[in-house]
Amino acid sequence: MSEEVITEAVEAAGESVVEAVAEALNGTATKVPATPEGMMIAYGSLVLMALFPIFIGSYRSVKSHRDQQENLVKTGEQPETMTQKDAMMFPIIASCALFGLYIVFQVFGKEYINLLLTFYFFVLGIFALSHMMSPIILKLIPGALPVIPFHLRFDQGEGDAKESVLDYEFNTHDLICVALCSGVGVWYILKKHWLANNLLGLAFAVNGVELLHLNNVATGCILLSGLFFYDIFWVFGTDVMVTVAKSFEAPIKLVFPQDLMENGLNATNFAMLGLGDIVIPGIFIALLLRYDHSLNRKSHFYFYATYLAYISGLLMTIFVMHVYKHAQPALLYLVPACLGVPLLLALVRGDIKSMFKYADNPELEQENKEETKKEN
């Protein structure tokens, strides 16, 4: 064998060794294995982060509902809520969107798609975080800073046919709030740090629970039941859900490192929880809080009972995932808990009829029934 051939073989072997070492250092093969303590900290933190937006968002949804009723009286404009037809279609639409993302990731590669999605969620995240933090930030702004109002309005058409397509009022204090929250958005874009991801994710979750209203319990039952089967199919039946969750670099999930004690804030071995497993049960729990308010019993019995049921379902999800070492559809455990507990308690307490008769917006409910009769 000639010296040139031997030299080339040695160089090739050397390059292979270097590549293997680099891959071992940067890849997932040598991630610091999760210790029992690290797992407890990670999953405990995920549970707390999941409970925060449901609790805060539910109480904020009560105020949001009151504002909607006041706006209805002033302008006659009906609030937007999810109807039973919307609830039936939601799992189908979600399935199409999920599978579409899966195909896109397979065809185009996740780098280009995530670049586009990063900018999209950057803009949404800033406004979501600003909306969540504004009650706190606005109180911290010095009173000496002048409040200058602005009115942003876009009209469509001319003369009497002119219609407003955007009508938004804000002031200088709101601009300061947006500017501060933009710092978190920039931090996320530049570093993709898990803390920035969680801040934006919590903002999305709080806003979702606060602003996405189910009009009645029947609609909530339909929505949660449909997503119960949706989650089971896409997690156990295919690899689509897990693949998209791992490939999707956007603040649509909460993460917490299991190797925090070993690597600090630069940890890389993450446990995760999707925002859907927070927002979907959360909007139903928020509806029950508004139902509690309608009873005028000075008690939030159904809210707290279902809140505890959610905690139990989430802990069961984590336990099963830890035992079987496989991703679990969280709604498999959360839906039975969040539906079964309040319905059973309402049946025992004699509130089952009033619970199903309750509607956030009775007028809208009547309109939906009339439309359904016309279609049939």
Number of C-alpha atoms within 10 A of each C-alpha: 5 6 8 9 10 11 11 11 12 12 12 12 12 12 12 12 12 12 12 13 12 11 13 13 12 11 11 11 10 10 14 15 13 19 13 10 12 19 20 13 18 22 23 15 17 20 17 11 21 25 19 15 26 29 20 17 28 28 16 19 24 19 14 17 18 12 13 18 18 12 14 14 11 9 9 10 11 14 16 14 17 17 21 22 13 14 21 17 14 19 20 14 11 13 17 12 12 17 15 13 20 21 14 14 19 12 9 10 12 17 12 11 16 16 13 10 14 21 14 12 21 20 12 16 27 24 20 24 25 24 18 23 16 18 11 11 17 14 10 9 12 9 9 6 9 10 12 10 11 11 9 9 11 10 12 11 9 8 7 6 9 10 12 11 9 10 10 9 10 13 13 14 20 18 12 16 22 20 14 15 23 19 13 20 26 14 14 23 18 9 10 16 14 20 16 19 25 19 19 30 26 27 24 27 31 28 23 24 28 28 18 21 22 26 22 25 22 17 20 24 17 19 26 24 19 18 23 20 14 19 20 17 16 17 18 15 10 11 12 18 23 17 15 19 17 9 17 20 19 22 26 20 22 25 23 25 26 25 25 21 14 15 13 10 13 12 18 17 20 17 17 16 21 17 18 16 19 29 24 22 24 29 25 29 29 29 28 27 24 23 23 18 15 14 14 9 9 9 12 16 15 21 23 16 16 26 25 16 22 27 18 15 21 25 18 16 19 18 14 14 15 13 8 9 9 11 15 20 22 24 26 20 20 26 24 16 21 26 21 14 19 24 18 13 16 17 13 10 9 11 16 15 10 12 21 15 12 20 21 22 19 13 10 17 18 12 11 15 12 11 11 11 9 8 7 5
